[in-house]
Each structure stands twice: as structure tokens, then as C-alpha cells.
Amino acid sequence: MLTRRNFAARISAAAAAARLLPEMAYAQRAAVKVSDLPKDMVWLNSNENPLGPPEVSLAAMREVLPTSGRYHYQEFRQIYSAIAKSEELSPEQIILGCGSSEVLHTSVDILTSPTRPLISVTPAYEGPIELARALGRPVVLVKLRDDYTADVHKLAEEADKAHGGVIYLCNPNNPTSAMTSAKDIDWLVTNLPPNTTLLMDEAYIHFGESPDLKTALPYVRKGKDVVVTRTYSKIYGMAGLRVGFAAARPDIIEKLQPLAINVVPIVSARAVVAALGDQQNILRERRTILAKTRRELTAWLKERNVKFIEPHANFIMIDTGRNAREFINTMPRMGVAPGRPFPPLDNMLRVTIGTDPEMAKFREVFWKVYKG
Ligand SMILES: Cc1ncc(COP(=O)(O)O)c(C=O)c1O
């Protein structure tokens, strides 16, 4: 039987395991025994897209499945070209990976060193930070400003102090969903200290509607010391298909290449290429759906005077006004799984924006726990 105590123990065991693993969200879910959980559990813990892959991608996958006994190596030139072209890049400016996790790992491994630290904000997405630590690379973490934005001046200062390093910024940031403005990014690129690379993780960039939120890909096109990582896991709804890429100057990509594991699965690659055939419509439609649900949630929170960080991604950080562990431990028993703890933001609950019915359930369960 699932008691409150043993469920809480499992969740905290999962959180402990997550601290050791780069793919933390995966660890959290994997460590919870699914048989113990409500069958209609609403998963709002991993920032996935409930819409899943677009229809054209499903059709492309069905078509290629019978021939997936082959590696399809000969197709990858074309696949690289299609992905590069979709972002106005050349194939030499990108490298694919098993999700953006792989290319983030490769970038950290190759571009940091025992004397070249990984410099980031706290809290940020833990994957690259945990990897740098596991590799024995120095890690410098800078506090967020009071408005939860990244202090780009501080980041540059730290890189300068270290005589160079890799500045890792996630825009919009995970877990805060706050953005770094185009003006700040521009300042940072212009003022990058010598021997410093900016590693921009744009996993959630498509979900933002603010005109101040801009991709850093133009800096890659201009040949700056900037690596941009992108994923098909989020707005494209293909988290389980595991495809992402890094974009950078060809000489940087060449450095990353020897660590690439292999080509990505052909089924996944075909799904991505099919989606890119209708890229603008898919992005626009999905952003519109997400933004509407997100707006409704923020309006509901405002009506109840519940504070939150203004969201720019497909998740939101809600200030519960007390330690959020109470919500993290209790809500799954009531059928809704929110995100894990994100110290030092102990009172904050990270919630992925799901479908409208999922968010209705979230509101009901959250409010019950909130009122106590
Ligand atoms: C900010 C950020 N970057 C990268 C990833 C890795 O995602 P994937 O490997 O599925 O591309 C995640 C996953 O949640 C994330 O939140």
C-alpha cells in the first residue's frame, strides 16, 4: 500500500539519486514505482509536451520502422543538411546528439578543463553542472539577481578572474522559467573575456512570447565564441525520441565531433525532418496553445494572490509561501506530480504546463494543499 511516508521516502530517494545523475527528471520518475501511483497521474514534473510528436512525424516514423534494421548511415548527410537549413546554418555548423543532453555533455567535456571552469547561475539546469563536477572541472555559480534574471556582468567577471572558462546559460532558464534579455546576451557576447565560450542552452526558447527573448544563433552565424544547444524534446514533443543539436563555428564543432556517440536513431531523425517540413506552423500552433494555458494559469494564481516568477517557458515557478516539499510530497498521492525541489529556491514549486484538463486537475489539487 502506498502510505504518505513511504511515498515521501521514495520521492526523496529519487531526489537523492537525481543529484547523482545528469538526467535528473528521468531519475526522479524512474525511481518512483509506477504500479503504486494513480493510473491517471498527471505528470507535470519533466517539462515535456503533452501534445507529443506532430502527426507528420508519427507518419514518417511508421514509414521508416520496417527498415530500421539498417543503420541508414548514408542518409545522415541529408538529415544534417535539413536540420542545419531549418536554422539558416550549414551542416558544418551543427552536431546532432541523443537529445541536447549529449551535446551539452560533449561541450562541457571538451570546452572546460581543470583550469577552465564551468561558470553558471544558481539554480540552473543541473545536467552540465553535475557533469563538470563529475569530470573534476571547477564550477563557479553566480546568484540570480533579485528578479531571478542572470547577472551577465558577474558571469563575465568570473570568467575574467579565471582567465577564461565556459559560461553556461539556459534561456529561458530551467527551473525559473525567467529569461535573459536579448540586450544582456548581446552585452555578454560583446564582452566575453579572452579564452571564454558562451554555452547557450535554448531548450525552451520556442515557448517565449516576449520580444526581449531572442535566440543566440545569430552569434554562431557571425562566428563568435558561442555554442547554442537546441532540442526536439520540448516544443516538438519528442522527448522519448532523443534528438538535439549544438550549433557553433565549424572549428568548435570539429572539436566536439570525436566525442559524439554515433548517429541518432533513424526513426527519430525521420520524425525530426518531417516536422521541419512544416516547422513554422508547428511552432506557431504549439506556442499559441501553450501560451493560452499558461496565461490562464497565471491569471488564476494572480486572482488568489499566489506569487510566481513570470514564465517564458512551458513551466512555471510558483512561490508556495512555505517549503515546497510539502507540495512535492503530497500532490502525487492526489494524482498530480509536480517538479522536484530546486534549492536554494526552497519555497518554489516548478510545474510543467500540461493540457487544459491536466491544469484543471493541477489547480484543484494545488489549492487543496495550499489551503491546508
Ligand atoms: C534546460 C534543459 N536543457 C537540456 C535538457 C535536456 O533535454 P534533452 O536531452 O531531452 O534535449 C533539459 C531537459 O529537461 C533541460 O531542461
The ligand as a Gaussian input file, in Angstrom:
#p B3LYP/6-31G(d) Opt

LIG

0 1
 C       17.414000      23.318000     -19.839000
 C       17.492000      21.939000     -20.351000
 N       18.468000      21.640000     -21.190000
 C       18.589000      20.407000     -21.687000
 C       17.719000      19.402000     -21.327000
 C       17.929000      18.052000     -21.881000
 O       16.888000      17.660000     -22.700000
 P       17.058000      16.659000     -23.893000
 O       18.262000      15.814000     -23.653000
 O       15.811000      15.865000     -23.900000
 O       17.234000      17.501000     -25.109000
 C       16.672000      19.668000     -20.443000
 C       15.738000      18.627000     -20.041000
 O       14.765000      18.810000     -19.377000
 C       16.571000      20.988000     -19.929000
 O       15.615000      21.323000     -19.067000

